Amino acid sequence: MSASGVHERYTEVVAEIGSRRVESDIDPTTDRISALMDLLSDPQRNYPTIHLTGTNGKSSTARMIDALMRERRLRVGRYTSPHLRTMRERIVIDGEPVSEETFVEVYEEIRPFVDMVDAAHETRLSFFEVLTGMAFTAFADAPVDVAVVEVGMGGNWDATNVVDADIAVVTPIAVDHTEYLPDTVEGIAEEKSGIIKPNSIAILAQQPLAAAETLMRHVSETGARVAREGLEFGVTHRDIAVGGQQVSFQGLRGSYEDVFLSLFGAHQAGNAAVALAAVEAFGAPVESEEPLESEVVTDALAEIASPGRLEVLRSSPTVLVDAAHNPAGMTAAVEGVQEAFTFTRLIGVVAIMADKDVEGILDPLEPVLSEIVVTRNSSPRSLGPEELADLARPIFGAERVRVADRLDDAIDEAVARADESGELGGAGVLITGSVVTAGDASHLVKGGDSA
């Protein structure tokens, strides 16, 4: 097939997958994905897996684990969600999204079995379930040495939980997705603890007390081993550096001093500590005393990128984008901005999903934004600009709130207002509020593939 033919078929496949029940339409069961895996001869059992759940930091931590594993000369498959710009970002092999040709080939490989599962169940396989089947199949076909797999939502009934992971990682837990998950931290922790299986090693980020107690109870009940940030491993020192931060870590098997991490914020240093512990634990007992080679750690973390996480899209003025979409994530993003940048004037561009804790997301932004331009993103779930403005005015004051019907217009207005300030190097723009907002903004500012 010609390159144009491949691209045309790829576009059709993306549309076919996208026409299925979306990720936000949850039917909590693993019956359909288990049936698909059975028909495909369980490709997810052909390689060891590191499985990640949590509320914030999953994708960044997964990227760090991937980079560290590849520095150890392992072939890595990585499955994360949602995507920012192209569906292919979700299925990554050797550090790169699969090609359009591979994406189409894997879809065609599993499509007959998808049709069989659809016919046998009242509810068709969802968008996310089909992509999960594709990822597990692509990793088996490659083949990979290890898969790094991020849950879509929750843990127990997430489609990815058909794996029996060697390492189960739980990043920081907070209240989010309460329309699908419990509305308490301990309830969410109980749901997410479902990825921790007997004989696995649980790597736990620092957690609220209620979440920590719930997770540790599940660890005890399953007989898994455990390593906890702040006890068995963690960040021991951190300094701001140009383009990132200089961090020292205590790992499970040794210490790693003055490592340059090319990401901003204390939360990313914590994510890196969790990633290091997961890689140390992979294939070796927690009690092992042999550390990773220092070059593996320094080379992997010095070049790590996490698109949409305090990412600089352009300069003059500096335009940042962050995918924070819940209060805890926004608090971490704001702290990262305050620590790493010296803006004297920061204009916010914000679009938030209607089903989120909107006031909880806006509150952390108030102290750092000079003005806020509220708008909508490309999702039908996006809160309308006028409704968002009505919620923003009591927090920011009416004089600091501006409204734009379209995201591109909102970005243009924010950039113009930053430029007009005349504060050379001191004015910037922060685009945030949703993963979809971050993806839309990245496409608008940087251009490129968005299929």
VOPAGU-2260 file (C-alpha; in pm, 1 decimal, decimal comma):
REM VOPAGU-2260
SITE   aa  ch    i         X         Y         Z
SITE  MET   A    0       0,0       0,0       0,0
SITE  SER   A    1     130,9     347,2     -87,9
SITE  ALA   A    2     204,7     605,3     179,7
SITE  SER   A    3    -108,1     798,0      84,1
SITE  GLY   A    4    -308,4     475,1      94,6
SITE  VAL   A    5    -175,5     392,8     440,7
SITE  HIS   A    6    -262,2     739,6     567,0
SITE  GLU   A    7    -612,1     718,4     419,5
SITE  ARG   A    8    -673,9     380,2     584,0
SITE  TYR   A    9    -524,5     505,4     910,9
SITE  THR   A   10    -768,6     797,3     909,5
SITE  GLU   A   11   -1055,4     553,9     851,8
SITE  VAL   A   12    -937,7     329,0    1136,7
SITE  VAL   A   13    -913,4     622,2    1377,4
SITE  ALA   A   14   -1269,5     718,4    1282,7
SITE  GLU   A   15   -1392,4     359,3    1331,0
SITE  ILE   A   16   -1236,9     334,0    1675,8
SITE  GLY   A   17   -1353,9     684,1    1765,1
SITE  SER   A   18   -1712,4     596,2    1677,0
SITE  ARG   A   19   -1725,9     350,6    1966,3
SITE  ARG   A   20   -1835,3     427,1    2320,2
SITE  VAL   A   21   -1597,7     693,1    2451,8
SITE  GLU   A   22   -1370,1     665,7    2755,5
SITE  SER   A   23   -1601,3     881,0    2966,5
SITE  ASP   A   24   -1891,9     637,7    2908,1
SITE  ILE   A   25   -1795,7     374,2    3164,3
SITE  ASP   A   26   -1943,9      24,5    3189,5
SITE  PRO   A   27   -1748,9    -121,9    3485,5
SITE  THR   A   28   -1661,8    -476,4    3385,0
SITE  THR   A   29   -1362,8    -661,2    3241,3
SITE  ASP   A   30   -1582,0    -928,9    3080,2
SITE  ARG   A   31   -1554,9    -793,2    2726,3
SITE  ILE   A   32   -1180,2    -726,4    2731,2
SITE  SER   A   33   -1120,3   -1067,5    2892,2
SITE  ALA   A   34   -1318,6   -1231,0    2611,0
SITE  LEU   A   35   -1113,2   -1041,4    2351,9
SITE  MET   A   36    -784,9   -1140,0    2517,1
SITE  ASP   A   37    -896,8   -1503,6    2525,5
SITE  LEU   A   38    -973,2   -1500,6    2152,3
SITE  LEU   A   39    -633,6   -1338,2    2085,7
SITE  SER   A   40    -456,4   -1608,7    2294,4
SITE  ASP   A   41    -374,8   -1367,5    2577,8
SITE  PRO   A   42    -100,7   -1154,2    2418,0
SITE  GLN   A   43     -64,2    -962,3    2748,5
SITE  ARG   A   44      94,9   -1272,9    2904,7
SITE  ASN   A   45     385,1   -1278,0    2656,5
SITE  TYR   A   46     592,5   -1020,3    2846,6
SITE  PRO   A   47     632,5    -888,1    3201,1
SITE  THR   A   48     434,8    -575,9    3287,4
SITE  ILE   A   49     470,6    -270,0    3505,0
SITE  HIS   A   50     115,6    -148,1    3572,6
SITE  LEU   A   51      40,7     207,5    3688,1
SITE  THR   A   52    -262,7     363,5    3851,3
SITE  GLY   A   53    -324,1     677,1    4059,8
SITE  THR   A   54    -497,5    1011,6    4015,4
SITE  ASN   A   55    -207,8    1232,4    3902,8
SITE  GLY   A   56     136,0    1167,6    3755,0
SITE  LYS   A   57      68,8     834,4    3583,4
SITE  SER   A   58     175,3     932,4    3231,2
SITE  SER   A   59     486,3    1122,1    3344,0
SITE  THR   A   60     592,0     831,0    3565,4
SITE  ALA   A   61     526,8     583,3    3284,1
SITE  ARG   A   62     746,2     788,6    3050,5
SITE  MET   A   63    1027,9     789,5    3306,9
SITE  ILE   A   64    1003,9     412,9    3360,9
SITE  ASP   A   65    1009,9     364,9    2983,4
SITE  ALA   A   66    1318,9     585,7    2945,6
SITE  LEU   A   67    1503,2     413,1    3231,6
SITE  MET   A   68    1425,0      67,7    3092,3
SITE  ARG   A   69    1542,6     164,4    2744,0
SITE  GLU   A   70    1868,1     294,6    2892,9
SITE  ARG   A   71    1908,9     -59,7    3029,3
SITE  ARG   A   72    1889,2    -179,2    2666,1
SITE  LEU   A   73    1544,2    -333,2    2704,0
SITE  ARG   A   74    1277,8    -311,6    2436,7
SITE  VAL   A   75     980,7    -136,0    2595,8
SITE  GLY   A   76     615,8    -105,1    2500,9
SITE  ARG   A   77     425,7     179,7    2667,6
SITE  TYR   A   78      48,7     223,0    2678,7
SITE  THR   A   79     -85,0     550,6    2818,8
SITE  SER   A   80    -399,5     760,6    2792,7
SITE  PRO   A   81    -548,3     992,7    2695,3
SITE  HIS   A   82    -353,8    1121,9    2397,9
SITE  LEU   A   83    -272,0    1487,5    2338,4
SITE  ARG   A   84    -246,1    1510,8    1960,4
SITE  THR   A   85    -258,2    1171,5    1788,3
SITE  MET   A   86    -412,7     837,3    1884,7
SITE  ARG   A   87     -82,3     668,2    1802,5
SITE  GLU   A   88      74,6     834,5    2110,5
SITE  ARG   A   89    -104,5     578,8    2325,0
SITE  ILE   A   90      88,5     281,2    2184,3
SITE  VAL   A   91     462,4     341,7    2198,6
SITE  ILE   A   92     741,9      96,4    2115,9
SITE  ASP   A   93    1112,4     180,1    2146,6
SITE  GLY   A   94    1021,3     529,5    2267,2
SITE  GLU   A   95     821,0     621,4    1955,8
SITE  PRO   A   96     449,0     605,8    1875,9
SITE  VAL   A   97     373,1     317,2    1641,5
SITE  SER   A   98     363,0     416,1    1276,6
SITE  GLU   A   99      36,9     466,1    1089,1
SITE  GLU   A  100     112,6     142,9     901,0
SITE  THR   A  101     163,7     -57,9    1221,7
SITE  PHE   A  102    -146,1      96,7    1381,0
SITE  VAL   A  103    -355,9     -13,9    1081,6
SITE  GLU   A  104    -197,4    -361,5    1070,2
SITE  VAL   A  105    -266,9    -426,9    1438,5
SITE  TYR   A  106    -624,3    -304,8    1407,0
SITE  GLU   A  107    -686,1    -531,2    1107,5
SITE  GLU   A  108    -528,6    -820,8    1300,1
SITE  ILE   A  109    -767,7    -793,5    1593,6
SITE  ARG   A  110   -1078,1    -663,8    1412,3
SITE  PRO   A  111   -1235,4   -1008,4    1341,7
SITE  PHE   A  112   -1209,1   -1092,3    1711,5
SITE  VAL   A  113   -1347,7    -751,4    1811,0
SITE  ASP   A  114   -1648,2    -826,1    1589,8
SITE  MET   A  115   -1694,1   -1163,2    1760,6
SITE  VAL   A  116   -1691,6   -1007,2    2107,9
SITE  ASP   A  117   -1930,0    -732,8    1995,2
SITE  ALA   A  118   -2171,9    -995,7    1864,2
SITE  ALA   A  119   -2157,8   -1198,4    2185,4
SITE  HIS   A  120   -2222,8    -911,5    2429,1
SITE  GLU   A  121   -2508,2    -669,0    2480,5
SITE  THR   A  122   -2263,2    -377,9    2487,9
SITE  ARG   A  123   -1995,9    -338,8    2220,5
SITE  LEU   A  124   -1630,1    -305,4    2310,5
SITE  SER   A  125   -1549,7      56,1    2389,2
SITE  PHE   A  126   -1299,2     290,4    2227,9
SITE  PHE   A  127   -1058,4     225,0    2518,5
SITE  GLU   A  128   -1108,7    -151,9    2519,8
SITE  VAL   A  129   -1026,0    -179,5    2149,5
SITE  LEU   A  130    -711,6      31,6    2191,2
SITE  THR   A  131    -609,6    -179,3    2492,8
SITE  GLY   A  132    -642,1    -494,6    2282,8
SITE  MET   A  133    -438,0    -330,6    2007,8
SITE  ALA   A  134    -163,1    -226,7    2250,7
SITE  PHE   A  135    -126,7    -571,7    2405,1
SITE  THR   A  136    -119,9    -728,5    2057,8
SITE  ALA   A  137     134,0    -479,3    1922,0
SITE  PHE   A  138     363,5    -544,8    2217,4
SITE  ALA   A  139     345,0    -922,0    2162,3
SITE  ASP   A  140     405,5    -881,8    1788,7
SITE  ALA   A  141     710,9    -654,9    1838,0
SITE  PRO   A  142     801,1    -837,5    2069,4
SITE  VAL   A  143     886,3    -622,4    2372,0
SITE  ASP   A  144    1090,1    -718,2    2678,2
SITE  VAL   A  145     858,1    -530,0    2914,0
SITE  ALA   A  146     530,9    -338,3    2889,4
SITE  VAL   A  147     461,1     -21,6    3088,0
SITE  VAL   A  148      82,3       3,5    3110,3
SITE  GLU   A  149    -121,9     291,4    3252,0
SITE  VAL   A  150    -481,3     231,4    3360,9
SITE  GLY   A  151    -750,8     433,1    3189,0
SITE  MET   A  152    -951,7     492,8    3506,1
SITE  GLY   A  153    -969,3     326,8    3847,4
SITE  GLY   A  154    -807,5     -13,9    3870,4
SITE  ASN   A  155   -1027,8    -312,4    3954,2
SITE  TRP   A  156   -1251,4    -295,5    3646,7
SITE  ASP   A  157   -1019,9    -103,8    3414,0
SITE  ALA   A  158    -964,5    -277,1    3079,2
SITE  THR   A  159    -589,6    -291,9    3141,3
SITE  ASN   A  160    -643,5    -501,7    3455,8
SITE  VAL   A  161    -636,0    -823,8    3256,2
SITE  VAL   A  162    -259,6    -818,6    3320,1
SITE  ASP   A  163     -96,9    -976,0    3623,0
SITE  ALA   A  164     176,5    -719,7    3668,4
SITE  ASP   A  165     514,9    -793,5    3819,3
SITE  ILE   A  166     527,5    -434,9    3946,7
SITE  ALA   A  167     217,3    -234,8    4047,7
SITE  VAL   A  168     276,1     140,1    4077,1
SITE  VAL   A  169      31,1     370,5    4253,8
SITE  THR   A  170      96,5     740,6    4194,4
SITE  PRO   A  171     -62,0    1006,1    4422,2
SITE  ILE   A  172    -433,5     954,1    4482,2
SITE  ALA   A  173    -688,9    1234,0    4511,8
SITE  VAL   A  174   -1062,4    1269,1    4455,1
SITE  ASP   A  175   -1145,8    1277,6    4082,6
SITE  HIS   A  176   -1388,2    1114,2    3836,6
SITE  THR   A  177   -1648,3    1088,0    4115,5
SITE  GLU   A  178   -1920,2    1025,1    3856,5
SITE  TYR   A  179   -1754,4     684,3    3801,9
SITE  LEU   A  180   -1539,4     631,2    4111,5
SITE  PRO   A  181   -1614,4     662,8    4485,9
SITE  ASP   A  182   -1623,2    1017,3    4625,7
SITE  THR   A  183   -1371,5     959,1    4906,1
SITE  VAL   A  184    -995,1     914,4    4894,1
SITE  GLU   A  185   -1015,6     577,7    5068,2
SITE  GLY   A  186   -1287,9     459,0    4828,4
SITE  ILE   A  187   -1079,8     559,3    4526,8
SITE  ALA   A  188    -773,0     391,8    4681,2
SITE  GLU   A  189    -973,3      70,7    4726,9
SITE  GLU   A  190   -1069,0      73,4    4358,3
SITE  LYS   A  191    -715,1     150,5    4242,5
SITE  SER   A  192    -559,1    -112,5    4472,1
SITE  GLY   A  193    -709,2    -376,2    4242,1
SITE  ILE   A  194    -399,1    -368,3    4019,7
SITE  ILE   A  195    -186,9    -502,1    4309,8
SITE  LYS   A  196    -179,8    -880,3    4267,2
SITE  PRO   A  197     -39,4   -1165,2    4477,2
SITE  ASN   A  198     340,2   -1203,7    4436,9
SITE  SER   A  199     373,4    -857,2    4281,3
SITE  ILE   A  200     576,3    -567,0    4417,4
SITE  ALA   A  201     372,0    -255,3    4495,8
SITE  ILE   A  202     554,1      75,9    4452,6
SITE  LEU   A  203     352,5     340,9    4635,1
SITE  ALA   A  204     397,9     716,0    4591,7
SITE  GLN   A  205     342,0     933,1    4897,4
SITE  GLN   A  206     -30,2     924,7    4970,9
SITE  PRO   A  207    -291,3    1090,8    5192,1
SITE  LEU   A  208    -318,6     890,1    5514,3
SITE  ALA   A  209    -658,1     738,0    5429,3
SITE  ALA   A  210    -531,9     621,9    5089,6
SITE  ALA   A  211    -208,2     484,6    5235,9
SITE  GLU   A  212    -396,9     280,6    5495,4
SITE  THR   A  213    -631,7     137,7    5231,5
SITE  LEU   A  214    -346,2      46,1    4997,8
SITE  MET   A  215    -142,8    -116,0    5275,1
SITE  ARG   A  216    -442,8    -320,6    5384,4
SITE  HIS   A  217    -479,8    -452,6    5028,9
SITE  VAL   A  218    -104,9    -526,2    5010,9
SITE  SER   A  219    -135,3    -728,7    5330,5
SITE  GLU   A  220    -441,0    -918,4    5206,4
SITE  THR   A  221    -279,7   -1012,4    4874,5
SITE  GLY   A  222      61,7   -1097,4    5014,8
SITE  ALA   A  223     235,3    -855,3    4778,4
SITE  ARG   A  224     563,3    -690,8    4872,5
SITE  VAL   A  225     573,0    -315,1    4907,2
SITE  ALA   A  226     803,1     -12,5    4882,6
SITE  ARG   A  227     678,4     332,4    4990,4
SITE  GLU   A  228     794,4     679,5    4895,9
SITE  GLY   A  229     922,6     856,7    5205,9
SITE  LEU   A  230    1015,4     530,3    5376,9
SITE  GLU   A  231    1194,4     280,7    5151,2
SITE  PHE   A  232    1277,4     536,1    4879,5
SITE  GLY   A  233    1232,3     902,7    4793,0
SITE  VAL   A  234    1377,1    1243,0    4707,8
SITE  THR   A  235    1654,7    1349,1    4946,2
SITE  HIS   A  236    1748,3    1687,6    4797,6
SITE  ARG   A  237    1630,6    1915,0    4521,1
SITE  ASP   A  238    1752,6    2241,6    4365,5
SITE  ILE   A  239    1613,7    2447,5    4079,7
SITE  ALA   A  240    1825,2    2433,4    3763,2
SITE  VAL   A  241    1804,3    2588,6    3417,6
SITE  GLY   A  242    1557,2    2381,7    3216,2
SITE  GLY   A  243    1456,4    2161,0    3506,3
SITE  GLN   A  244    1593,1    2064,6    3847,6
SITE  GLN   A  245    1886,0    1892,7    4015,9
SITE  VAL   A  246    1765,2    1604,0    4231,8
SITE  SER   A  247    1919,1    1347,0    4466,1
SITE  PHE   A  248    1733,0    1022,3    4528,5
SITE  GLN   A  249    1744,5     740,6    4779,7
SITE  GLY   A  250    1644,5     434,8    4583,6
SITE  LEU   A  251    1566,9      79,7    4688,6
SITE  ARG   A  252    1916,8     -35,2    4598,4
SITE  GLY   A  253    2131,3     273,3    4636,5
SITE  SER   A  254    2149,9     649,9    4622,0
SITE  TYR   A  255    2167,0     865,3    4309,5
SITE  GLU   A  256    2317,5    1208,1    4365,8
SITE  ASP   A  257    2275,4    1534,6    4173,8
SITE  VAL   A  258    2071,5    1394,3    3886,0
SITE  PHE   A  259    1945,2    1652,3    3636,1
SITE  LEU   A  260    1571,5    1607,5    3571,7
SITE  SER   A  261    1448,6    1795,8    3266,1
SITE  LEU   A  262    1099,7    1856,7    3410,8
SITE  PHE   A  263     966,3    2124,5    3644,1
SITE  GLY   A  264     809,0    2089,4    3986,7
SITE  ALA   A  265     842,6    1894,1    4310,1
SITE  HIS   A  266     571,1    1657,8    4186,1
SITE  GLN   A  267     790,6    1553,6    3892,9
SITE  ALA   A  268    1082,2    1483,8    4127,6
SITE  GLY   A  269     845,5    1259,3    4325,2
SITE  ASN   A  270     734,7    1089,2    4002,7
SITE  ALA   A  271    1100,1    1027,6    3915,9
SITE  ALA   A  272    1163,1     869,6    4257,5
SITE  VAL   A  273     867,7     635,2    4201,9
SITE  ALA   A  274     989,7     547,4    3851,4
SITE  LEU   A  275    1339,2     472,3    3981,3
SITE  ALA   A  276    1202,0     243,9    4250,4
SITE  ALA   A  277     984,8      57,8    3997,9
SITE  VAL   A  278    1281,4      -2,3    3768,0
SITE  GLU   A  279    1504,2    -107,9    4058,0
SITE  ALA   A  280    1239,4    -355,6    4171,4
SITE  PHE   A  281    1184,7    -497,9    3823,0
SITE  GLY   A  282    1339,2    -842,8    3792,7
SITE  ALA   A  283    1506,1    -829,7    4135,6
SITE  PRO   A  284    1398,4    -855,1    4499,5
SITE  VAL   A  285    1337,7    -527,8    4682,1
SITE  GLU   A  286    1614,9    -634,5    4921,3
SITE  SER   A  287    1879,9    -645,4    4645,2
SITE  GLU   A  288    2164,8    -402,5    4713,9
SITE  GLU   A  289    2298,6    -349,2    4362,4
SITE  PRO   A  290    2194,3      -3,0    4235,5
SITE  LEU   A  291    2124,5      91,9    3877,7
SITE  GLU   A  292    2423,7     218,6    3683,2
SITE  SER   A  293    2454,0     592,8    3737,7
SITE  GLU   A  294    2471,9     654,5    3361,2
SITE  VAL   A  295    2138,1     480,7    3314,9
SITE  VAL   A  296    1972,3     718,2    3560,3
SITE  THR   A  297    2142,7    1039,3    3450,2
SITE  ASP   A  298    2099,9     978,1    3076,8
SITE  ALA   A  299    1733,3     876,1    3105,7
SITE  LEU   A  300    1617,4    1160,9    3329,7
SITE  ALA   A  301    1823,7    1435,6    3163,9
SITE  GLU   A  302    1634,8    1400,0    2834,5
SITE  ILE   A  303    1290,0    1299,3    2958,2
SITE  ALA   A  304     993,9    1489,5    2817,1
SITE  SER   A  305     635,3    1483,8    2936,0
SITE  PRO   A  306     420,5    1661,9    2676,9
SITE  GLY   A  307     144,5    1874,0    2823,5
SITE  ARG   A  308     301,9    1885,3    3169,4
SITE  LEU   A  309     437,9    2236,8    3223,9
SITE  GLU   A  310     556,6    2216,5    2865,0
SITE  VAL   A  311     697,6    2530,1    2701,7
SITE  LEU   A  312     526,1    2563,5    2364,0
SITE  ARG   A  313     694,2    2889,1    2258,9
SITE  SER   A  314     893,4    3182,6    2390,5
SITE  SER   A  315     862,1    3562,8    2365,9
SITE  PRO   A  316     629,3    3552,4    2546,3
SITE  THR   A  317     667,3    3216,5    2716,0
SITE  VAL   A  318     360,4    3001,0    2654,8
SITE  LEU   A  319     322,2    2706,7    2893,1
SITE  VAL   A  320      67,4    2428,3    2870,6
SITE  ASP   A  321     -33,3    2194,1    3151,7
SITE  ALA   A  322    -293,9    1917,4    3145,0
SITE  ALA   A  323    -399,9    1959,6    3510,5
SITE  HIS   A  324    -767,0    1869,4    3536,0
SITE  ASN   A  325    -838,4    1830,1    3908,5
SITE  PRO   A  326    -759,7    2040,0    4217,2
SITE  ALA   A  327    -457,7    1834,7    4328,4
SITE  GLY   A  328    -306,4    1840,6    3980,7
SITE  MET   A  329    -362,3    2213,5    3945,1
SITE  THR   A  330    -205,9    2282,7    4285,6
SITE  ALA   A  331     104,8    2088,7    4178,9
SITE  ALA   A  332     118,9    2271,5    3844,8
SITE  VAL   A  333      90,3    2613,9    4010,3
SITE  GLU   A  334     365,6    2528,3    4257,1
SITE  GLY   A  335     583,1    2420,0    3964,3
SITE  VAL   A  336     522,9    2749,3    3782,3
SITE  GLN   A  337     600,1    2954,8    4092,6
SITE  GLU   A  338     918,6    2761,9    4159,0
SITE  ALA   A  339    1063,5    2739,5    3807,3
SITE  PHE   A  340     957,2    3069,0    3644,9
SITE  THR   A  341     986,3    3433,6    3744,0
SITE  PHE   A  342     680,4    3579,9    3576,3
SITE  THR   A  343     576,0    3924,0    3694,1
SITE  ARG   A  344     261,1    3891,1    3483,8
SITE  LEU   A  345      93,6    3562,0    3388,9
SITE  ILE   A  346    -219,9    3536,0    3174,1
SITE  GLY   A  347    -424,6    3216,7    3204,3
SITE  VAL   A  348    -618,0    3045,3    2926,6
SITE  VAL   A  349    -853,8    2795,6    3085,6
SITE  ALA   A  350   -1104,0    2541,9    2948,8
SITE  ILE   A  351   -1245,9    2277,9    3184,3
SITE  MET   A  352   -1480,1    1981,1    3146,5
SITE  ALA   A  353   -1830,3    2042,6    3280,1
SITE  ASP   A  354   -1822,4    1731,4    3502,0
SITE  LYS   A  355   -1515,2    1845,6    3697,6
SITE  ASP   A  356   -1472,9    2033,8    4026,8
SITE  VAL   A  357   -1444,6    2364,2    3841,6
SITE  GLU   A  358   -1406,9    2592,3    4145,3
SITE  GLY   A  359   -1150,1    2351,1    4292,1
SITE  ILE   A  360    -948,3    2375,6    3970,1
SITE  LEU   A  361    -974,2    2755,4    3948,4
SITE  ASP   A  362    -888,9    2830,6    4313,6
SITE  PRO   A  363    -515,8    2740,2    4295,8
SITE  LEU   A  364    -477,8    2959,1    3986,1
SITE  GLU   A  365    -603,9    3279,2    4146,5
SITE  PRO   A  366    -282,0    3383,0    4327,0
SITE  VAL   A  367     -61,7    3341,9    4017,3
SITE  LEU   A  368    -275,3    3474,4    3731,6
SITE  SER   A  369    -295,4    3844,6    3656,5
SITE  GLU   A  370    -589,8    3776,1    3426,6
SITE  ILE   A  371    -779,4    3471,0    3306,3
SITE  VAL   A  372    -929,5    3411,7    2960,8
SITE  VAL   A  373   -1197,4    3144,0    2988,2
SITE  THR   A  374   -1293,7    2943,7    2681,5
SITE  ARG   A  375   -1390,6    2595,8    2563,6
SITE  ASN   A  376   -1190,6    2304,3    2419,9
SITE  SER   A  377   -1286,4    2064,5    2139,3
SITE  SER   A  378   -1467,5    1814,7    2362,6
SITE  PRO   A  379   -1847,6    1814,2    2378,8
SITE  ARG   A  380   -1799,9    1778,0    2756,8
SITE  SER   A  381   -1629,8    2118,8    2776,7
SITE  LEU   A  382   -1802,6    2372,2    3000,3
SITE  GLY   A  383   -1932,2    2670,1    2799,4
SITE  PRO   A  384   -1724,7    2990,0    2824,7
SITE  GLU   A  385   -2004,6    3197,2    2978,6
SITE  GLU   A  386   -2078,0    2931,0    3240,1
SITE  LEU   A  387   -1707,0    2907,3    3320,3
SITE  ALA   A  388   -1687,6    3286,8    3344,9
SITE  ASP   A  389   -1977,6    3286,8    3592,2
SITE  LEU   A  390   -1779,4    3050,6    3816,4
SITE  ALA   A  391   -1449,9    3236,7    3767,6
SITE  ARG   A  392   -1572,4    3588,3    3851,4
SITE  PRO   A  393   -1634,2    3527,9    4225,3
SITE  ILE   A  394   -1281,9    3382,9    4251,1
SITE  PHE   A  395   -1083,2    3630,6    4038,1
SITE  GLY   A  396   -1308,2    3937,6    4036,5
SITE  ALA   A  397   -1497,5    4041,2    3723,6
SITE  GLU   A  398   -1223,3    4281,1    3610,0
SITE  ARG   A  399    -970,8    3994,3    3575,3
SITE  VAL   A  400   -1197,2    3757,3    3376,7
SITE  ARG   A  401   -1221,5    3766,7    2997,9
SITE  VAL   A  402   -1426,9    3538,9    2773,9
SITE  ALA   A  403   -1342,9    3391,4    2433,8
SITE  ASP   A  404   -1572,0    3151,8    2250,2
SITE  ARG   A  405   -1283,3    2965,4    2083,4
SITE  LEU   A  406    -955,4    2837,4    2221,4
SITE  ASP   A  407    -748,7    2982,3    1936,9
SITE  ASP   A  408    -898,5    3325,8    1999,5
SITE  ALA   A  409    -834,5    3289,1    2371,8
SITE  ILE   A  410    -467,6    3204,2    2311,0
SITE  ASP   A  411    -426,7    3495,7    2069,8
SITE  GLU   A  412    -581,9    3734,0    2323,0
SITE  ALA   A  413    -365,5    3607,0    2609,4
SITE  VAL   A  414     -45,0    3630,0    2403,0
SITE  ALA   A  415    -137,4    3983,1    2289,5
SITE  ARG   A  416    -203,7    4093,1    2646,3
SITE  ALA   A  417     126,1    3943,6    2761,7
SITE  ASP   A  418     305,7    4123,8    2477,9
SITE  GLU   A  419     127,8    4451,2    2559,4
SITE  SER   A  420     252,3    4442,6    2915,7
SITE  GLY   A  421     597,4    4551,4    2799,1
SITE  GLU   A  422     755,2    4336,1    3071,1
SITE  LEU   A  423    1028,7    4172,7    2863,0
SITE  GLY   A  424    1087,8    3819,4    2991,5
SITE  GLY   A  425     847,5    3877,1    3278,7
SITE  ALA   A  426     516,2    3806,1    3106,6
SITE  GLY   A  427     382,6    3464,8    3013,7
SITE  VAL   A  428      76,8    3258,4    2927,2
SITE  LEU   A  429     -42,6    2940,3    3098,4
SITE  ILE   A  430    -294,3    2722,5    2909,0
SITE  THR   A  431    -456,6    2461,5    3131,2
SITE  GLY   A  432    -769,8    2296,8    3273,4
SITE  SER   A  433    -791,3    1966,0    3085,2
SITE  VAL   A  434    -590,7    1710,3    2889,9
SITE  VAL   A  435    -804,4    1798,6    2587,8
SITE  THR   A  436    -725,5    2168,2    2639,3
SITE  ALA   A  437    -353,8    2086,4    2649,8
SITE  GLY   A  438    -375,3    1875,2    2335,2
SITE  ASP   A  439    -577,0    2134,0    2145,0
SITE  ALA   A  440    -336,3    2409,5    2248,7
SITE  SER   A  441     -32,7    2205,1    2149,6
SITE  HIS   A  442    -180,5    2149,8    1804,2
SITE  LEU   A  443    -274,2    2517,3    1765,4
SITE  VAL   A  444      64,5    2650,8    1875,5
SITE  LYS   A  445     296,6    2381,9    1737,9
SITE  GLY   A  446      88,8    2232,5    1455,3
SITE  GLY   A  447     140,5    1880,1    1320,6
SITE  ASP   A  448     -39,3    1544,4    1336,7
SITE  SER   A  449    -366,1    1548,0    1529,5
SITE  ALA   A  450    -531,9    1226,8    1406,9
